[in-house]
Amino acid sequence: MDLSKKTTTMTLLISLVFFLFIVSGDPLLAQTSGETELHKLKAPVDVDAKGIDNEPRIPGGWKLPEASPQLLREGYSVAKGPIDGTNGLNIVAGCVPKDTPIPIKDGFSGSFWVACNDINFVKDKVDVTDVTTCLDAYPNGVLEGLFIKEVNNRTWESFRISCRKLLKDGTLGAERVKLPFLFNFEKDGQLHYTIIDENKLSFGFLEIQNQLHIKEGLLQVALINQTAAEIWNAGQAGRSVANAQVTKRVPPAKPLLVKTFTWNCPPGTILTGAGIGHIPNKKGKHTRPIFILGECRVLHHSARPQNG
């Protein structure tokens, strides 16, 4: 055999073995079937290629807001207003286009944001939807799932969220409400969804990125979640949630060079709504998702019996 062919063959074999070793050793990369199979987050989280450490952090000076005991029902409940000093948009999953007008820089209290390298807000005509909130569905509504119709790789037909009622014991009610589509284009796509268990609450997004991408945009997302008790205890202590869980990643994908990002609400808060930024194609048939905005609200708990 020619020496150059031998060298090429050996290089391919070594690369394949190395790739299989990485995939088999990282629970985040082991795609599972079934909606409720959970995996622990890998810690520490990878360092971003731009040199930004994406490990979940607690913003400086963060203090969990207190509520008047007279306003709390017995058990767990959701704050009716946004976190003090913020506009309610507390996390953004994905990259943010240059010169973006969305108000994430002021009063931004969740995980930090990163800039898109190849997207300009005006030039690329990024559309940002309104934020739909689960508090419009229930007085104590929480974000339960993401529903995506994918046309092809990083091209979506539609996107919306589902909500369920937070019960006093910290679990979810039996009824699911899907909020209106944040966008819904003409070209048919395949439905994919990811939802949390009925005994968990979501407090962040996991983003899976292919580092070999040509254009920036969302590839896969999942919901980071834990029990109400774990989230509330972390908020009281001013720390990140321990042993966070992750739902199924959607849409299905097989990135060649994987990087994971975690976008978490501040300690003691949970996801109650979402919006999305996207770039529609010129014919208006489908769109490319760029980032998901997350609305976080404080999770309250009271052992006091409810009056009346």
N, C-alpha and C positions, 0 to 999 in steps of 0.2 A: 504493500500500500504506500502511496505517496506520502512523504513526511508532512506536507501541508494538510493533507486530508486527515492524517492521524491527529494532528494538533487541533484541527477544527472539531473532530469527533470528541476528543477528550474535553475540550472546552465546553461543548454543549452538554455532555454528561455531568460535568462538575456543576454547571449552572442549574441543571435540572434537579440534582440532588440537593443543592443549597436551597432552591425554591421550595421543594417538598419539605425540607427540614423546618423552614420558617413557618410554612402554613400549618404543619402538623403540631408545632409547638406553641401556637398562639390561639387561645380560645376565641378571640374576637374574629379570627379568620375561618373558623369552622362553621360553615353555614348549616343551619339546622332547618328541618321542616317543623311544622307545628307552630302555633302562635305564641305559646306560653313557655317554651323552653328558654331558660335563662342562663346567662353567663356572667361571671364576675368581670368587672373592668380590669384590664391590665394596668398595673401601676409600677413605675411612673409612666405617664403617657409620653408618646414619642415627642421629640423636639422637632418643631416645624423646620422645613427646608430653608425658610427665610431667616432662621436663627431665633425664632420666637418660641419660647417655652410654653406649650399649651396645656400644662398641668392645671387642673381646676384649682382655683385660688379664691381666697376671701378678700374682697375689696377692702382697701384701707379705711379704717374707721367705721366699718360696717357694724351696725347694731340692729337687732331684730326689733321692729316697732311693737309697742305694747298696745293692747286694746282694753277698753273699759270692761271690767267683768260683767257689768249690767247689759252689755251688748252681745255677750257670747251665749250661745246655747250650750246645753250640756254635751260633752263629747267634742268631736272635731267639727270645724267649720272653716269656711274660706272668707278672707277679708273682702269686703265689698268694694273697696277702692284700691288704687295702685299703691305700690310701695312709696312711702314718704320721700319727696324730693325727686321722683322719677315720673316719666310719662307713661309708665306701664309696659313699655317695650324694653325688656331687661336682658334678653339674650338674642344673638343672631348666629344661626348655624350656616356656615359657608362664608364666602368672602364678600366684602362690601365694595362696590364700584367706587372709583375715584369721584370726588366732588358730589357725593350722594347727598340729597336733601333730607333723607330720613333722619329723624332726631335721635340718633343713638349715641352721639358724643356727649350730650349733656344729660346728666342724671343717669348715666348708664351704670347699672349696678351688678350685672352678672359677669360671666366670663368675658374676657376682652374680645375685641374684633380684629380681623386682619383684612388688608386691602387686596382686591383683585389686581393682578399685574397687568391683565390685558383687556380690562373692561372700563370704559368711560360711561358714566351714567347717562349723559345727554347724547353722546355720539352713538352709543349702542342701544339707546331707547329702552332702558330698563323700566318695566312697569312694576309698581309696588302696590299691592292690594291693601284694602283696609284690613284691620285685624278683627277676626271674628272671635267672640268670647263665649265660653260655656256658661257664663253667668246670665246670658240671654236665654239659655235653655232651662237652667235650674238656679234657684237662689244660692246653692252650694255646688255649682257645676264645676267639673274638672276635665281636663283634656285626657281622653282615653286612648285615642288612636289616630293614625294618619292613613288616609286613603288616596292612593295615587294610581292614575291610569297612564302607563308608559307606552309611547309609540315605538321608540327604540332607545339606544343608549343615550342617556341624558337629554331626552326629548319627551315631554309629557303632554298628554291630552288634558288632564284635569287633576285638581288637588283640592281636598277638603279635610276637615278634622271631625272626629266624633267625640261626644261628651257623655258622661254619666254623672249621676248624682252622688255626692259624697255623703255617706251615712254617718251617724254619730259615732259608730265604732271604728271609723277610719276605713271601711271597705266601700265598695261601689254598689249602687243600686242596680237592679236587674235590667232596667230599660236603657237602651242606647239611642242617642239622638245624633244624627249626622247633620252638621250645620251646612248652610248653602255653599256651593262651590266657590272657591276663591278665584279660580278660572276654569273654563270648560270649553275647549276648542273643538274644531270640526273633525279632525282626523281621529279615527278609532284607535284606541290603545287597549292594553291588557291591564286589568285591575290587580293591584297589589296593595296589601294593607298590613299594618303592624299595630298591635294593641297590647295594653298592659293587662296583668292579672286582676281579678276583681278584689284582691286583698292588697293591691299596690297603688301608689300614686306616682305620676310622672313629674320629674323636676329638671329635665334636661334632654338635649339631643346628642346622639352619637352620630358623627359623620365619618364615612369611609371615603377616602380619596385615592384615586389612582395617580401616582406621581408622574406617570408617563402621559398625562393628558395633553391634548393639543389646545383645547379651549377650556377655560375655567367654567365650572358649573357643578351642581350637586350630582353626585353619583349614587350614593346610598345613604339612607338615614335610618335611625332607630330611636326608640324612646328610652332614656335612662330613668330608672324607677326604684322605689323601695317602699317599705311599709310606712304608714302615717306616723307610727310611733318613732321609727328611726329618723324620719325627716324632722319631726318636731323636736326630738332630743338633740339632734345636731344643731338646730336653730337656737335652742336654749344655751348650748355650749359655744355657739359661734364658730362651728367647725364644719368641714365638708361631711357629707353623708358617708358612713362606712358601708362596705360591701354592697355598693350600688349594683343593680341588675340591669340587663339590656334586653330589649325585645328583639324579634327577628328583624334583620336588615332588609330594607326594600328600596327600590326595585332590585331583583336579582342581578348580580354582576360578578365578574371574575377579573378584578383589577390585577395587573401584572406586578406592580410595585405599590404595596399598600401603605397608607398612612392613616392613623385614626386621630380624630379630634373630638374632644368632649366640650360641650357648651352647656354649663349648668346654671340654674337659677341661684340666687344668693341663699345662704343657709337658712333653713326654716321656711322656705317658700316653694310653691309648686306651680306647674304649668296649668293655666286656665284658658289659654287662647293662642292663636297664631295668625300670622300673615305671611306673605311670600313675595319675593322679588324675582322677576323672570324676564326673559327677552323673547318676545313672539317672533316667529319667522315672518318673512316679508309678505307671504301670502295669507297669513293669519290662520294657518292650518293646525299648528301646534306651537309649543314654546320650550325654551331652555331654562330650567330652574337655576337660580343663582344663589339665593339665600332664603332661609326661613326665619321669620321674626317670632320670638316667643314672649308671651305675656305671662308674667309671674305674679302670684298673689301670696300673701302671708297665710300660712296654715295655723289656725288657732286651735287651742284645746282648753277645755274647762271641765273641772270635776264638779262644779256647782250645779245643783239641780235647777232646771229651768223654771222660772216663775210663771204662773198662769198655766 
